[in-house]
Amino acid sequence: MGRILTVEEVFDIASFGGLVVAPGPSIADGPARSEGRVSLRRPDGSTIVGSLKMQQIFQPPPPKERRWACILAGVEKADVPIGTEIWDEADDA
């Protein structure tokens, strides 16, 4: 799958069970990926592994461009600086 997204914002929302990273991929670009392991390639060149789940969130009024909500588990907010790239781990092999 390749690069899923580049983190521009990180929110620690306990009710989601992890960190919400934004912007998520556009829903128009295709279906959500199932939950799975991802590599986080941080701006300092280091890489760590987490788990990413994508889901649709309904909000009124609907945004002009609908995007998948991306919930990242297994890492702390401090582990995901702005500019981190999230990659499908299968592509790292």
C-alpha positions as CSV (number, residue, x, y, z in Angstrom):
1,M,0.0,0.0,0.0
2,G,2.9,2.4,0.7
3,R,2.6,5.6,2.6
4,I,-0.8,6.0,4.2
5,L,-0.5,9.6,5.5
6,T,1.8,12.3,6.8
7,V,0.8,13.5,10.3
8,E,-0.2,17.2,10.5
9,E,-2.1,16.9,13.8
10,V,-2.2,14.4,16.7
11,F,-5.1,14.2,19.3
12,D,-5.1,12.0,22.4
13,I,-8.8,11.1,22.7
14,A,-9.2,8.4,25.3
15,S,-12.7,7.4,24.0
16,F,-11.2,6.3,20.7
17,G,-8.7,3.9,22.3
18,G,-5.6,5.6,20.9
19,L,-4.3,8.7,19.2
20,V,-6.3,10.3,16.3
21,V,-3.9,11.4,13.6
22,A,-4.9,13.8,10.9
23,P,-5.4,14.3,8.1
24,G,-6.7,10.8,7.2
25,P,-6.9,9.7,3.6
26,S,-9.8,10.9,1.5
27,I,-12.8,8.5,1.6
28,A,-13.0,9.1,-2.2
29,D,-9.6,7.5,-2.7
30,G,-10.8,4.1,-1.6
31,P,-11.9,1.9,1.3
32,A,-10.4,1.9,4.7
33,R,-7.6,-0.5,5.5
34,S,-8.3,-3.0,8.1
35,E,-6.6,-2.6,11.5
36,G,-2.9,-3.6,11.3
37,R,0.7,-2.8,12.0
38,V,2.3,0.3,10.5
39,S,5.7,1.9,10.6
40,L,6.0,5.4,11.8
41,R,8.9,7.2,10.0
42,R,9.6,10.2,12.2
43,P,11.2,13.4,11.0
44,D,14.5,12.6,12.9
45,G,14.9,9.5,10.7
46,S,13.9,7.0,13.4
47,T,11.2,4.4,12.9
48,I,8.8,2.8,15.4
49,V,5.9,0.4,15.0
50,G,2.3,0.9,15.9
51,S,-1.2,-0.3,15.0
52,L,-3.5,1.8,12.8
53,K,-7.3,1.5,12.4
54,M,-9.3,3.6,10.0
55,Q,-13.0,4.2,10.4
56,Q,-15.7,6.6,9.2
57,I,-16.9,9.2,11.7
58,F,-20.1,11.1,11.1
59,Q,-20.2,14.7,12.0
60,P,-22.8,17.4,11.4
61,P,-22.5,19.3,9.2
62,P,-20.5,17.0,6.9
63,P,-17.2,18.4,5.7
64,K,-16.6,19.3,2.0
65,E,-14.1,16.4,1.7
66,R,-14.8,13.3,3.8
67,R,-11.8,11.6,5.3
68,W,-11.1,8.4,7.2
69,A,-10.5,8.8,10.9
70,C,-7.2,7.2,11.7
71,I,-6.7,5.8,15.2
72,L,-3.1,4.9,16.1
73,A,-2.5,2.5,19.1
74,G,0.6,1.2,20.8
75,V,2.4,4.6,20.9
76,E,2.3,7.8,23.0
77,K,1.5,11.2,21.6
78,A,5.2,12.2,22.2
79,D,6.2,9.4,19.8
80,V,4.3,10.9,16.9
81,P,5.7,14.4,16.0
82,I,4.2,16.5,13.3
83,G,5.7,15.3,10.0
84,T,5.8,11.6,10.9
85,E,4.9,9.5,7.9
86,I,2.7,6.4,8.5
87,W,3.5,3.5,6.2
88,D,1.9,0.1,5.8
89,E,4.4,-2.2,7.5
90,A,4.2,-4.8,4.8
91,D,6.0,-2.3,2.5
92,D,9.0,-2.1,4.8
93,A,10.1,-5.7,4.3
